[in-house]
Amino acid sequence: MGKKRKMYSPEFKAKVALAAVKNEETMSELSARFGVHPTMINRWKRSLLESAADVFGKGQKSKKENEAKVDELYKQIGKLKVANDFLSEKLNL
């Protein structure tokens, strides 16, 4: 039988990674405090630092995507209005 791996929540990983980024404690101290192997702490820290820019970039990307979606929806509304007007005109004759 194999070993069962522990599953850590994203909140816990973030907490540990932030503590590692602060450099107030050594990896050994963090490992003992949180009960996680130092290799895992280093991996979470690296992941946090690599993805930190994404936190600030999401808002700008979302605005562009939202504008594009709004434009597309306005186009669809215009087409539907033209089709609706045409059909109501034909039905009234």
PDB file of N, CA, C and O in Angstrom:
ATOM      1  N   MET A   1       0.829  -1.183   0.000  1.00  0.00           N
ATOM      2  CA  MET A   1       0.000   0.000   0.000  1.00  0.00           C
ATOM      3  C   MET A   1       0.875   1.249   0.000  1.00  0.00           C
ATOM      4  O   MET A   1       1.926   1.303   0.639  1.00  0.00           O
ATOM      5  N   GLY A   2       0.406   2.244  -0.737  1.00  0.00           N
ATOM      6  CA  GLY A   2       1.163   3.485  -0.837  1.00  0.00           C
ATOM      7  C   GLY A   2       0.813   4.463   0.265  1.00  0.00           C
ATOM      8  O   GLY A   2      -0.168   4.307   0.991  1.00  0.00           O
ATOM      9  N   LYS A   3       1.644   5.462   0.357  1.00  0.00           N
ATOM     10  CA  LYS A   3       1.407   6.519   1.332  1.00  0.00           C
ATOM     11  C   LYS A   3       0.294   7.426   0.847  1.00  0.00           C
ATOM     12  O   LYS A   3       0.181   7.697  -0.348  1.00  0.00           O
ATOM     13  N   LYS A   4      -0.515   7.887   1.758  1.00  0.00           N
ATOM     14  CA  LYS A   4      -1.561   8.840   1.397  1.00  0.00           C
ATOM     15  C   LYS A   4      -0.986  10.244   1.564  1.00  0.00           C
ATOM     16  O   LYS A   4      -0.444  10.584   2.616  1.00  0.00           O
ATOM     17  N   ARG A   5      -1.112  11.053   0.510  1.00  0.00           N
ATOM     18  CA  ARG A   5      -0.569  12.403   0.548  1.00  0.00           C
ATOM     19  C   ARG A   5      -1.516  13.343   1.257  1.00  0.00           C
ATOM     20  O   ARG A   5      -2.737  13.204   1.183  1.00  0.00           O
ATOM     21  N   LYS A   6      -0.927  14.302   1.943  1.00  0.00           N
ATOM     22  CA  LYS A   6      -1.733  15.328   2.593  1.00  0.00           C
ATOM     23  C   LYS A   6      -2.161  16.340   1.544  1.00  0.00           C
ATOM     24  O   LYS A   6      -1.400  16.678   0.637  1.00  0.00           O
ATOM     25  N   MET A   7      -3.377  16.809   1.681  1.00  0.00           N
ATOM     26  CA  MET A   7      -3.884  17.846   0.792  1.00  0.00           C
ATOM     27  C   MET A   7      -3.980  19.135   1.592  1.00  0.00           C
ATOM     28  O   MET A   7      -4.569  19.161   2.673  1.00  0.00           O
ATOM     29  N   TYR A   8      -3.405  20.196   1.061  1.00  0.00           N
ATOM     30  CA  TYR A   8      -3.415  21.487   1.737  1.00  0.00           C
ATOM     31  C   TYR A   8      -4.311  22.449   0.975  1.00  0.00           C
ATOM     32  O   TYR A   8      -4.353  22.435  -0.255  1.00  0.00           O
ATOM     33  N   SER A   9      -5.019  23.276   1.713  1.00  0.00           N
ATOM     34  CA  SER A   9      -5.910  24.247   1.082  1.00  0.00           C
ATOM     35  C   SER A   9      -5.088  25.374   0.476  1.00  0.00           C
ATOM     36  O   SER A   9      -3.971  25.638   0.921  1.00  0.00           O
ATOM     37  N   PRO A  10      -5.632  26.041  -0.536  1.00  0.00           N
ATOM     38  CA  PRO A  10      -4.931  27.183  -1.127  1.00  0.00           C
ATOM     39  C   PRO A  10      -4.647  28.286  -0.099  1.00  0.00           C
ATOM     40  O   PRO A  10      -3.621  28.961  -0.177  1.00  0.00           O
ATOM     41  N   GLU A  11      -5.555  28.461   0.857  1.00  0.00           N
ATOM     42  CA  GLU A  11      -5.355  29.479   1.883  1.00  0.00           C
ATOM     43  C   GLU A  11      -4.136  29.150   2.750  1.00  0.00           C
ATOM     44  O   GLU A  11      -3.341  30.027   3.086  1.00  0.00           O
ATOM     45  N   PHE A  12      -4.009  27.878   3.099  1.00  0.00           N
ATOM     46  CA  PHE A  12      -2.872  27.449   3.909  1.00  0.00           C
ATOM     47  C   PHE A  12      -1.568  27.629   3.138  1.00  0.00           C
ATOM     48  O   PHE A  12      -0.580  28.118   3.685  1.00  0.00           O
ATOM     49  N   LYS A  13      -1.571  27.232   1.867  1.00  0.00           N
ATOM     50  CA  LYS A  13      -0.375  27.378   1.037  1.00  0.00           C
ATOM     51  C   LYS A  13       0.034  28.838   0.931  1.00  0.00           C
ATOM     52  O   LYS A  13       1.217  29.169   1.015  1.00  0.00           O
ATOM     53  N   ALA A  14      -0.962  29.719   0.744  1.00  0.00           N
ATOM     54  CA  ALA A  14      -0.669  31.148   0.639  1.00  0.00           C
ATOM     55  C   ALA A  14      -0.088  31.678   1.940  1.00  0.00           C
ATOM     56  O   ALA A  14       0.854  32.471   1.929  1.00  0.00           O
ATOM     57  N   LYS A  15      -0.643  31.246   3.046  1.00  0.00           N
ATOM     58  CA  LYS A  15      -0.166  31.687   4.367  1.00  0.00           C
ATOM     59  C   LYS A  15       1.293  31.277   4.567  1.00  0.00           C
ATOM     60  O   LYS A  15       2.109  32.082   5.017  1.00  0.00           O
ATOM     61  N   VAL A  16       1.619  30.035   4.235  1.00  0.00           N
ATOM     62  CA  VAL A  16       2.973  29.529   4.401  1.00  0.00           C
ATOM     63  C   VAL A  16       3.925  30.235   3.432  1.00  0.00           C
ATOM     64  O   VAL A  16       5.028  30.622   3.816  1.00  0.00           O
ATOM     65  N   ALA A  17       3.499  30.400   2.185  1.00  0.00           N
ATOM     66  CA  ALA A  17       4.345  31.052   1.187  1.00  0.00           C
ATOM     67  C   ALA A  17       4.621  32.509   1.560  1.00  0.00           C
ATOM     68  O   ALA A  17       5.740  32.991   1.385  1.00  0.00           O
ATOM     69  N   LEU A  18       3.618  33.204   2.069  1.00  0.00           N
ATOM     70  CA  LEU A  18       3.832  34.586   2.499  1.00  0.00           C
ATOM     71  C   LEU A  18       4.801  34.666   3.671  1.00  0.00           C
ATOM     72  O   LEU A  18       5.632  35.571   3.735  1.00  0.00           O
ATOM     73  N   ALA A  19       4.694  33.728   4.586  1.00  0.00           N
ATOM     74  CA  ALA A  19       5.630  33.685   5.709  1.00  0.00           C
ATOM     75  C   ALA A  19       7.050  33.444   5.200  1.00  0.00           C
ATOM     76  O   ALA A  19       8.007  34.003   5.735  1.00  0.00           O
ATOM     77  N   ALA A  20       7.187  32.609   4.161  1.00  0.00           N
ATOM     78  CA  ALA A  20       8.508  32.333   3.589  1.00  0.00           C
ATOM     79  C   ALA A  20       9.052  33.563   2.860  1.00  0.00           C
ATOM     80  O   ALA A  20      10.253  33.829   2.909  1.00  0.00           O
ATOM     81  N   VAL A  21       8.189  34.306   2.192  1.00  0.00           N
ATOM     82  CA  VAL A  21       8.617  35.502   1.467  1.00  0.00           C
ATOM     83  C   VAL A  21       9.118  36.567   2.438  1.00  0.00           C
ATOM     84  O   VAL A  21      10.055  37.303   2.132  1.00  0.00           O
ATOM     85  N   LYS A  22       8.498  36.642   3.592  1.00  0.00           N
ATOM     86  CA  LYS A  22       8.898  37.645   4.594  1.00  0.00           C
ATOM     87  C   LYS A  22      10.319  37.432   5.106  1.00  0.00           C
ATOM     88  O   LYS A  22      10.959  38.386   5.547  1.00  0.00           O
ATOM     89  N   ASN A  23      10.821  36.211   5.059  1.00  0.00           N
ATOM     90  CA  ASN A  23      12.174  35.860   5.524  1.00  0.00           C
ATOM     91  C   ASN A  23      12.415  36.218   6.989  1.00  0.00           C
ATOM     92  O   ASN A  23      13.539  36.544   7.370  1.00  0.00           O
ATOM     93  N   GLU A  24      11.381  36.161   7.798  1.00  0.00           N
ATOM     94  CA  GLU A  24      11.537  36.433   9.223  1.00  0.00           C
ATOM     95  C   GLU A  24      11.975  35.186   9.987  1.00  0.00           C
ATOM     96  O   GLU A  24      12.507  35.276  11.094  1.00  0.00           O
ATOM     97  N   GLU A  25      11.741  34.016   9.377  1.00  0.00           N
ATOM     98  CA  GLU A  25      12.123  32.744   9.993  1.00  0.00           C
ATOM     99  C   GLU A  25      12.872  31.917   8.956  1.00  0.00           C
ATOM    100  O   GLU A  25      12.706  32.112   7.752  1.00  0.00           O
ATOM    101  N   THR A  26      13.689  31.003   9.432  1.00  0.00           N
ATOM    102  CA  THR A  26      14.391  30.110   8.512  1.00  0.00           C
ATOM    103  C   THR A  26      13.416  29.059   7.983  1.00  0.00           C
ATOM    104  O   THR A  26      12.317  28.887   8.509  1.00  0.00           O
ATOM    105  N   MET A  27      13.842  28.367   6.940  1.00  0.00           N
ATOM    106  CA  MET A  27      13.000  27.301   6.378  1.00  0.00           C
ATOM    107  C   MET A  27      12.750  26.212   7.413  1.00  0.00           C
ATOM    108  O   MET A  27      11.656  25.651   7.475  1.00  0.00           O
ATOM    109  N   SER A  28      13.748  25.917   8.213  1.00  0.00           N
ATOM    110  CA  SER A  28      13.584  24.893   9.262  1.00  0.00           C
ATOM    111  C   SER A  28      12.533  25.319  10.279  1.00  0.00           C
ATOM    112  O   SER A  28      11.714  24.508  10.712  1.00  0.00           O
ATOM    113  N   GLU A  29      12.560  26.585  10.654  1.00  0.00           N
ATOM    114  CA  GLU A  29      11.579  27.086  11.616  1.00  0.00           C
ATOM    115  C   GLU A  29      10.173  27.071  11.018  1.00  0.00           C
ATOM    116  O   GLU A  29       9.211  26.686  11.683  1.00  0.00           O
ATOM    117  N   LEU A  30      10.061  27.497   9.748  1.00  0.00           N
ATOM    118  CA  LEU A  30       8.752  27.468   9.077  1.00  0.00           C
ATOM    119  C   LEU A  30       8.244  26.046   8.951  1.00  0.00           C
ATOM    120  O   LEU A  30       7.060  25.778   9.157  1.00  0.00           O
ATOM    121  N   SER A  31       9.145  25.135   8.611  1.00  0.00           N
ATOM    122  CA  SER A  31       8.778  23.733   8.459  1.00  0.00           C
ATOM    123  C   SER A  31       8.243  23.163   9.766  1.00  0.00           C
ATOM    124  O   SER A  31       7.238  22.452   9.777  1.00  0.00           O
ATOM    125  N   ALA A  32       8.915  23.475  10.862  1.00  0.00           N
ATOM    126  CA  ALA A  32       8.464  22.986  12.170  1.00  0.00           C
ATOM    127  C   ALA A  32       7.160  23.657  12.580  1.00  0.00           C
ATOM    128  O   ALA A  32       6.280  23.014  13.153  1.00  0.00           O
ATOM    129  N   ARG A  33       7.037  24.932  12.293  1.00  0.00           N
ATOM    130  CA  ARG A  33       5.840  25.682  12.696  1.00  0.00           C
ATOM    131  C   ARG A  33       4.588  25.213  11.968  1.00  0.00           C
ATOM    132  O   ARG A  33       3.527  25.061  12.574  1.00  0.00           O
ATOM    133  N   PHE A  34       4.718  24.984  10.663  1.00  0.00           N
ATOM    134  CA  PHE A  34       3.547  24.611   9.863  1.00  0.00           C
ATOM    135  C   PHE A  34       3.429  23.109   9.608  1.00  0.00           C
ATOM    136  O   PHE A  34       2.395  22.652   9.120  1.00  0.00           O
ATOM    137  N   GLY A  35       4.457  22.340   9.925  1.00  0.00           N
ATOM    138  CA  GLY A  35       4.409  20.899   9.714  1.00  0.00           C
ATOM    139  C   GLY A  35       4.480  20.505   8.253  1.00  0.00           C
ATOM    140  O   GLY A  35       3.856  19.531   7.832  1.00  0.00           O
ATOM    141  N   VAL A  36       5.251  21.271   7.476  1.00  0.00           N
ATOM    142  CA  VAL A  36       5.388  21.028   6.042  1.00  0.00           C
ATOM    143  C   VAL A  36       6.875  20.936   5.717  1.00  0.00           C
ATOM    144  O   VAL A  36       7.690  21.642   6.310  1.00  0.00           O
ATOM    145  N   HIS A  37       7.221  20.071   4.782  1.00  0.00           N
ATOM    146  CA  HIS A  37       8.618  19.902   4.394  1.00  0.00           C
ATOM    147  C   HIS A  37       9.144  21.188   3.753  1.00  0.00           C
ATOM    148  O   HIS A  37       8.409  21.858   3.028  1.00  0.00           O
ATOM    149  N   PRO A  38      10.409  21.541   4.010  1.00  0.00           N
ATOM    150  CA  PRO A  38      10.979  22.758   3.444  1.00  0.00           C
ATOM    151  C   PRO A  38      10.918  22.828   1.912  1.00  0.00           C
ATOM    152  O   PRO A  38      10.785  23.907   1.335  1.00  0.00           O
ATOM    153  N   THR A  39      11.016  21.669   1.271  1.00  0.00           N
ATOM    154  CA  THR A  39      10.911  21.648  -0.193  1.00  0.00           C
ATOM    155  C   THR A  39       9.547  22.141  -0.653  1.00  0.00           C
ATOM    156  O   THR A  39       9.442  22.881  -1.631  1.00  0.00           O
ATOM    157  N   MET A  40       8.512  21.730   0.053  1.00  0.00           N
ATOM    158  CA  MET A  40       7.154  22.185  -0.295  1.00  0.00           C
ATOM    159  C   MET A  40       7.028  23.685  -0.078  1.00  0.00           C
ATOM    160  O   MET A  40       6.424  24.388  -0.888  1.00  0.00           O
ATOM    161  N   ILE A  41       7.596  24.169   1.012  1.00  0.00           N
ATOM    162  CA  ILE A  41       7.528  25.603   1.294  1.00  0.00           C
ATOM    163  C   ILE A  41       8.223  26.385   0.176  1.00  0.00           C
ATOM    164  O   ILE A  41       7.705  27.400  -0.291  1.00  0.00           O
ATOM    165  N   ASN A  42       9.395  25.908  -0.251  1.00  0.00           N
ATOM    166  CA  ASN A  42      10.112  26.574  -1.346  1.00  0.00           C
ATOM    167  C   ASN A  42       9.311  26.548  -2.645  1.00  0.00           C
ATOM    168  O   ASN A  42       9.300  27.527  -3.391  1.00  0.00           O
ATOM    169  N   ARG A  43       8.642  25.428  -2.916  1.00  0.00           N
ATOM    170  CA  ARG A  43       7.836  25.305  -4.131  1.00  0.00           C
ATOM    171  C   ARG A  43       6.664  26.287  -4.092  1.00  0.00           C
ATOM    172  O   ARG A  43       6.379  26.959  -5.083  1.00  0.00           O
ATOM    173  N   TRP A  44       5.994  26.365  -2.956  1.00  0.00           N
ATOM    174  CA  TRP A  44       4.855  27.287  -2.813  1.00  0.00           C
ATOM    175  C   TRP A  44       5.319  28.742  -2.905  1.00  0.00           C
ATOM    176  O   TRP A  44       4.642  29.578  -3.504  1.00  0.00           O
ATOM    177  N   LYS A  45       6.468  29.035  -2.312  1.00  0.00           N
ATOM    178  CA  LYS A  45       7.025  30.389  -2.362  1.00  0.00           C
ATOM    179  C   LYS A  45       7.337  30.774  -3.809  1.00  0.00           C
ATOM    180  O   LYS A  45       6.991  31.871  -4.246  1.00  0.00           O
ATOM    181  N   ARG A  46       7.982  29.885  -4.545  1.00  0.00           N
ATOM    182  CA  ARG A  46       8.317  30.139  -5.946  1.00  0.00           C
ATOM    183  C   ARG A  46       7.058  30.342  -6.775  1.00  0.00           C
ATOM    184  O   ARG A  46       6.996  31.235  -7.620  1.00  0.00           O
ATOM    185  N   SER A  47       6.069  29.518  -6.529  1.00  0.00           N
ATOM    186  CA  SER A  47       4.801  29.630  -7.245  1.00  0.00           C
ATOM    187  C   SER A  47       4.128  30.976  -6.959  1.00  0.00           C
ATOM    188  O   SER A  47       3.595  31.613  -7.868  1.00  0.00           O
ATOM    189  N   LEU A  48       4.154  31.398  -5.712  1.00  0.00           N
ATOM    190  CA  LEU A  48       3.573  32.683  -5.330  1.00  0.00           C
ATOM    191  C   LEU A  48       4.283  33.830  -6.030  1.00  0.00           C
ATOM    192  O   LEU A  48       3.635  34.732  -6.561  1.00  0.00           O
ATOM    193  N   LEU A  49       5.597  33.803  -6.035  1.00  0.00           N
ATOM    194  CA  LEU A  49       6.359  34.876  -6.656  1.00  0.00           C
ATOM    195  C   LEU A  49       6.177  34.909  -8.172  1.00  0.00           C
ATOM    196  O   LEU A  49       6.143  35.985  -8.770  1.00  0.00           O
ATOM    197  N   GLU A  50       6.059  33.736  -8.795  1.00  0.00           N
ATOM    198  CA  GLU A  50       5.876  33.685 -10.251  1.00  0.00           C
ATOM    199  C   GLU A  50       4.499  34.173 -10.676  1.00  0.00           C
ATOM    200  O   GLU A  50       4.353  34.766 -11.745  1.00  0.00           O
ATOM    201  N   SER A  51       3.494  33.929  -9.851  1.00  0.00           N
ATOM    202  CA  SER A  51       2.133  34.291 -10.243  1.00  0.00           C
ATOM    203  C   SER A  51       1.659  35.610  -9.628  1.00  0.00           C
ATOM    204  O   SER A  51       0.500  35.985  -9.805  1.00  0.00           O
ATOM    205  N   ALA A  52       2.527  36.313  -8.915  1.00  0.00           N
ATOM    206  CA  ALA A  52       2.127  37.565  -8.268  1.00  0.00           C
ATOM    207  C   ALA A  52       1.696  38.617  -9.287  1.00  0.00           C
ATOM    208  O   ALA A  52       0.761  39.373  -9.025  1.00  0.00           O
ATOM    209  N   ALA A  53       2.351  38.681 -10.433  1.00  0.00           N
ATOM    210  CA  ALA A  53       2.007  39.675 -11.449  1.00  0.00           C
ATOM    211  C   ALA A  53       0.613  39.424 -12.026  1.00  0.00           C
ATOM    212  O   ALA A  53      -0.060  40.367 -12.443  1.00  0.00           O
ATOM    213  N   ASP A  54       0.179  38.173 -12.054  1.00  0.00           N
ATOM    214  CA  ASP A  54      -1.150  37.844 -12.583  1.00  0.00           C
ATOM    215  C   ASP A  54      -2.262  38.473 -11.751  1.00  0.00           C
ATOM    216  O   ASP A  54      -3.329  38.792 -12.277  1.00  0.00           O
ATOM    217  N   VAL A  55      -2.021  38.649 -10.476  1.00  0.00           N
ATOM    218  CA  VAL A  55      -3.035  39.233  -9.594  1.00  0.00           C
ATOM    219  C   VAL A  55      -3.382  40.643 -10.064  1.00  0.00           C
ATOM    220  O   VAL A  55      -4.550  41.033 -10.056  1.00  0.00           O
ATOM    221  N   PHE A  56      -2.379  41.397 -10.469  1.00  0.00           N
ATOM    222  CA  PHE A  56      -2.601  42.771 -10.889  1.00  0.00           C
ATOM    223  C   PHE A  56      -2.979  42.876 -12.353  1.00  0.00           C
ATOM    224  O   PHE A  56      -3.572  43.875 -12.760  1.00  0.00           O
ATOM    225  N   GLY A  57      -2.656  41.882 -13.150  1.00  0.00           N
ATOM    226  CA  GLY A  57      -2.957  41.922 -14.580  1.00  0.00           C
ATOM    227  C   GLY A  57      -4.364  41.486 -14.925  1.00  0.00           C
ATOM    228  O   GLY A  57      -4.846  41.791 -16.016  1.00  0.00           O
ATOM    229  N   LYS A  58      -5.037  40.783 -14.033  1.00  0.00           N
ATOM    230  CA  LYS A  58      -6.370  40.255 -14.339  1.00  0.00           C
ATOM    231  C   LYS A  58      -7.393  41.351 -14.585  1.00  0.00           C
ATOM    232  O   LYS A  58      -8.239  41.213 -15.469  1.00  0.00           O
ATOM    233  N   GLY A  59      -7.334  42.429 -13.829  1.00  0.00           N
ATOM    234  CA  GLY A  59      -8.317  43.500 -13.974  1.00  0.00           C
ATOM    235  C   GLY A  59      -8.277  44.147 -15.343  1.00  0.00           C
ATOM    236  O   GLY A  59      -9.323  44.422 -15.930  1.00  0.00           O
ATOM    237  N   GLN A  60      -7.082  44.394 -15.860  1.00  0.00           N
ATOM    238  CA  GLN A  60      -6.944  45.020 -17.169  1.00  0.00           C
ATOM    239  C   GLN A  60      -7.425  44.080 -18.264  1.00  0.00           C
ATOM    240  O   GLN A  60      -8.103  44.513 -19.195  1.00  0.00           O
ATOM    241  N   LYS A  61      -7.094  42.841 -18.169  1.00  0.00           N
ATOM    242  CA  LYS A  61      -7.506  41.864 -19.169  1.00  0.00           C
ATOM    243  C   LYS A  61      -9.026  41.708 -19.162  1.00  0.00           C
ATOM    244  O   LYS A  61      -9.651  41.611 -20.217  1.00  0.00           O
ATOM    245  N   SER A  62      -9.600  41.687 -17.992  1.00  0.00           N
ATOM    246  CA  SER A  62     -11.041  41.511 -17.870  1.00  0.00           C
ATOM    247  C   SER A  62     -11.800  42.681 -18.477  1.00  0.00           C
ATOM    248  O   SER A  62     -12.845  42.484 -19.099  1.00  0.00           O
ATOM    249  N   LYS A  63     -11.292  43.889 -18.307  1.00  0.00           N
ATOM    250  CA  LYS A  63     -11.962  45.059 -18.876  1.00  0.00           C
ATOM    251  C   LYS A  63     -12.003  44.970 -20.389  1.00  0.00           C
ATOM    252  O   LYS A  63     -13.031  45.255 -21.003  1.00  0.00           O
ATOM    253  N   LYS A  64     -10.889  44.576 -20.995  1.00  0.00           N
ATOM    254  CA  LYS A  64     -10.843  44.441 -22.454  1.00  0.00           C
ATOM    255  C   LYS A  64     -11.801  43.352 -22.921  1.00  0.00           C
ATOM    256  O   LYS A  64     -12.524  43.522 -23.903  1.00  0.00           O
ATOM    257  N   GLU A  65     -11.795  42.235 -22.206  1.00  0.00           N
ATOM    258  CA  GLU A  65     -12.690  41.129 -22.571  1.00  0.00           C
ATOM    259  C   GLU A  65     -14.145  41.541 -22.400  1.00  0.00           C
ATOM    260  O   GLU A  65     -14.985  41.211 -23.237  1.00  0.00           O
ATOM    261  N   ASN A  66     -14.452  42.258 -21.325  1.00  0.00           N
ATOM    262  CA  ASN A  66     -15.823  42.704 -21.094  1.00  0.00           C
ATOM    263  C   ASN A  66     -16.284  43.677 -22.176  1.00  0.00           C
ATOM    264  O   ASN A  66     -17.423  43.596 -22.637  1.00  0.00           O
ATOM    265  N   GLU A  67     -15.412  44.593 -22.583  1.00  0.00           N
ATOM    266  CA  GLU A  67     -15.766  45.535 -23.646  1.00  0.00           C
ATOM    267  C   GLU A  67     -16.057  44.792 -24.941  1.00  0.00           C
ATOM    268  O   GLU A  67     -17.011  45.121 -25.646  1.00  0.00           O
ATOM    269  N   ALA A  68     -15.245  43.795 -25.255  1.00  0.00           N
ATOM    270  CA  ALA A  68     -15.455  43.013 -26.467  1.00  0.00           C
ATOM    271  C   ALA A  68     -16.787  42.262 -26.395  1.00  0.00           C
ATOM    272  O   ALA A  68     -17.514  42.191 -27.386  1.00  0.00           O
ATOM    273  N   LYS A  69     -17.105  41.706 -25.231  1.00  0.00           N
ATOM    274  CA  LYS A  69     -18.373  40.992 -25.069  1.00  0.00           C
ATOM    275  C   LYS A  69     -19.557  41.936 -25.205  1.00  0.00           C
ATOM    276  O   LYS A  69     -20.560  41.594 -25.832  1.00  0.00           O
ATOM    277  N   VAL A  70     -19.440  43.136 -24.613  1.00  0.00           N
ATOM    278  CA  VAL A  70     -20.521  44.120 -24.700  1.00  0.00           C
ATOM    279  C   VAL A  70     -20.734  44.530 -26.149  1.00  0.00           C
ATOM    280  O   VAL A  70     -21.874  44.619 -26.603  1.00  0.00           O
ATOM    281  N   ASP A  71     -19.657  44.780 -26.880  1.00  0.00           N
ATOM    282  CA  ASP A  71     -19.772  45.143 -28.295  1.00  0.00           C
ATOM    283  C   ASP A  71     -20.469  44.043 -29.089  1.00  0.00           C
ATOM    284  O   ASP A  71     -21.341  44.321 -29.911  1.00  0.00           O
ATOM    285  N   GLU A  72     -20.084  42.803 -28.843  1.00  0.00           N
ATOM    286  CA  GLU A  72     -20.702  41.675 -29.543  1.00  0.00           C
ATOM    287  C   GLU A  72     -22.190  41.574 -29.205  1.00  0.00           C
ATOM    288  O   GLU A  72     -23.010  41.313 -30.085  1.00  0.00           O
ATOM    289  N   LEU A  73     -22.533  41.777 -27.953  1.00  0.00           N
ATOM    290  CA  LEU A  73     -23.945  41.718 -27.556  1.00  0.00           C
ATOM    291  C   LEU A  73     -24.761  42.846 -28.199  1.00  0.00           C
ATOM    292  O   LEU A  73     -25.900  42.631 -28.612  1.00  0.00           O
ATOM    293  N   TYR A  74     -24.176  44.046 -28.282  1.00  0.00           N
ATOM    294  CA  TYR A  74     -24.873  45.146 -28.955  1.00  0.00           C
ATOM    295  C   TYR A  74     -25.110  44.833 -30.429  1.00  0.00           C
ATOM    296  O   TYR A  74     -26.159  45.174 -30.977  1.00  0.00           O
ATOM    297  N   LYS A  75     -24.145  44.191 -31.066  1.00  0.00           N
ATOM    298  CA  LYS A  75     -24.310  43.787 -32.473  1.00  0.00           C
ATOM    299  C   LYS A  75     -25.474  42.801 -32.604  1.00  0.00           C
ATOM    300  O   LYS A  75     -26.308  42.918 -33.502  1.00  0.00           O
ATOM    301  N   GLN A  76     -25.510  41.826 -31.686  1.00  0.00           N
ATOM    302  CA  GLN A  76     -26.586  40.837 -31.726  1.00  0.00           C
ATOM    303  C   GLN A  76     -27.941  41.490 -31.478  1.00  0.00           C
ATOM    304  O   GLN A  76     -28.927  41.134 -32.123  1.00  0.00           O
ATOM    305  N   ILE A  77     -27.997  42.443 -30.547  1.00  0.00           N
ATOM    306  CA  ILE A  77     -29.253  43.146 -30.273  1.00  0.00           C
ATOM    307  C   ILE A  77     -29.704  43.906 -31.509  1.00  0.00           C
ATOM    308  O   ILE A  77     -30.887  43.897 -31.849  1.00  0.00           O
ATOM    309  N   GLY A  78     -28.770  44.560 -32.181  1.00  0.00           N
ATOM    310  CA  GLY A  78     -29.103  45.300 -33.404  1.00  0.00           C
ATOM    311  C   GLY A  78     -29.671  44.381 -34.476  1.00  0.00           C
ATOM    312  O   GLY A  78     -30.669  44.713 -35.116  1.00  0.00           O
ATOM    313  N   LYS A  79     -29.046  43.236 -34.674  1.00  0.00           N
ATOM    314  CA  LYS A  79     -29.528  42.277 -35.674  1.00  0.00           C
ATOM    315  C   LYS A  79     -30.922  41.776 -35.314  1.00  0.00           C
ATOM    316  O   LYS A  79     -31.796  41.685 -36.176  1.00  0.00           O
ATOM    317  N   LEU A  80     -31.127  41.456 -34.053  1.00  0.00           N
ATOM    318  CA  LEU A  80     -32.433  40.959 -33.620  1.00  0.00           C
ATOM    319  C   LEU A  80     -33.519  42.036 -33.759  1.00  0.00           C
ATOM    320  O   LEU A  80     -34.659  41.730 -34.109  1.00  0.00           O
ATOM    321  N   LYS A  81     -33.160  43.292 -33.485  1.00  0.00           N
ATOM    322  CA  LYS A  81     -34.124  44.377 -33.616  1.00  0.00           C
ATOM    323  C   LYS A  81     -34.527  44.554 -35.076  1.00  0.00           C
ATOM    324  O   LYS A  81     -35.707  44.734 -35.377  1.00  0.00           O
ATOM    325  N   VAL A  82     -33.557  44.505 -35.980  1.00  0.00           N
ATOM    326  CA  VAL A  82     -33.861  44.619 -37.409  1.00  0.00           C
ATOM    327  C   VAL A  82     -34.763  43.468 -37.845  1.00  0.00           C
ATOM    328  O   VAL A  82     -35.748  43.684 -38.552  1.00  0.00           O
ATOM    329  N   ALA A  83     -34.437  42.262 -37.432  1.00  0.00           N
ATOM    330  CA  ALA A  83     -35.254  41.100 -37.808  1.00  0.00           C
ATOM    331  C   ALA A  83     -36.651  41.215 -37.202  1.00  0.00           C
ATOM    332  O   ALA A  83     -37.634  40.888 -37.867  1.00  0.00           O
ATOM    333  N   ASN A  84     -36.760  41.669 -35.967  1.00  0.00           N
ATOM    334  CA  ASN A  84     -38.046  41.820 -35.303  1.00  0.00           C
ATOM    335  C   ASN A  84     -38.905  42.879 -36.011  1.00  0.00           C
ATOM    336  O   ASN A  84     -40.094  42.669 -36.251  1.00  0.00           O
ATOM    337  N   ASP A  85     -38.283  44.018 -36.339  1.00  0.00           N
ATOM    338  CA  ASP A  85     -39.009  45.072 -37.056  1.00  0.00           C
ATOM    339  C   ASP A  85     -39.496  44.574 -38.417  1.00  0.00           C
ATOM    340  O   ASP A  85     -40.625  44.854 -38.819  1.00  0.00           O
ATOM    341  N   PHE A  86     -38.640  43.838 -39.120  1.00  0.00           N
ATOM    342  CA  PHE A  86     -39.007  43.326 -40.441  1.00  0.00           C
ATOM    343  C   PHE A  86     -40.189  42.358 -40.331  1.00  0.00           C
ATOM    344  O   PHE A  86     -41.131  42.431 -41.120  1.00  0.00           O
ATOM    345  N   LEU A  87     -40.134  41.448 -39.343  1.00  0.00           N
ATOM    346  CA  LEU A  87     -41.213  40.473 -39.195  1.00  0.00           C
ATOM    347  C   LEU A  87     -42.514  41.121 -38.740  1.00  0.00           C
ATOM    348  O   LEU A  87     -43.588  40.733 -39.201  1.00  0.00           O
ATOM    349  N   SER A  88     -42.435  42.116 -37.830  1.00  0.00           N
ATOM    350  CA  SER A  88     -43.673  42.772 -37.409  1.00  0.00           C
ATOM    351  C   SER A  88     -44.275  43.567 -38.551  1.00  0.00           C
ATOM    352  O   SER A  88     -45.498  43.668 -38.652  1.00  0.00           O
ATOM    353  N   GLU A  89     -43.453  44.125 -39.402  1.00  0.00           N
ATOM    354  CA  GLU A  89     -43.951  44.866 -40.554  1.00  0.00           C
ATOM    355  C   GLU A  89     -44.666  43.920 -41.527  1.00  0.00           C
ATOM    356  O   GLU A  89     -45.716  44.271 -42.064  1.00  0.00           O
ATOM    357  N   LYS A  90     -44.120  42.753 -41.755  1.00  0.00           N
ATOM    358  CA  LYS A  90     -44.718  41.777 -42.671  1.00  0.00           C
ATOM    359  C   LYS A  90     -46.009  41.198 -42.110  1.00  0.00           C
ATOM    360  O   LYS A  90     -46.943  40.930 -42.866  1.00  0.00           O
ATOM    361  N   LEU A  91     -46.078  41.002 -40.796  1.00  0.00           N
ATOM    362  CA  LEU A  91     -47.276  40.447 -40.192  1.00  0.00           C
ATOM    363  C   LEU A  91     -48.439  41.450 -40.182  1.00  0.00           C
ATOM    364  O   LEU A  91     -49.597  41.035 -40.236  1.00  0.00           O
ATOM    365  N   ASN A  92     -48.167  42.720 -40.117  1.00  0.00           N
ATOM    366  CA  ASN A  92     -49.211  43.753 -40.093  1.00  0.00           C
ATOM    367  C   ASN A  92     -49.796  43.993 -41.465  1.00  0.00           C
ATOM    368  O   ASN A  92     -50.853  44.617 -41.556  1.00  0.00           O
ATOM    369  N   LEU A  93     -49.177  43.537 -42.536  1.00  0.00           N
ATOM    370  CA  LEU A  93     -49.721  43.754 -43.882  1.00  0.00           C
ATOM    371  C   LEU A  93     -50.835  42.864 -44.185  1.00  0.00           C
ATOM    372  O   LEU A  93     -51.396  42.928 -45.279  1.00  0.00           O
TER     373      LEU A  93
END
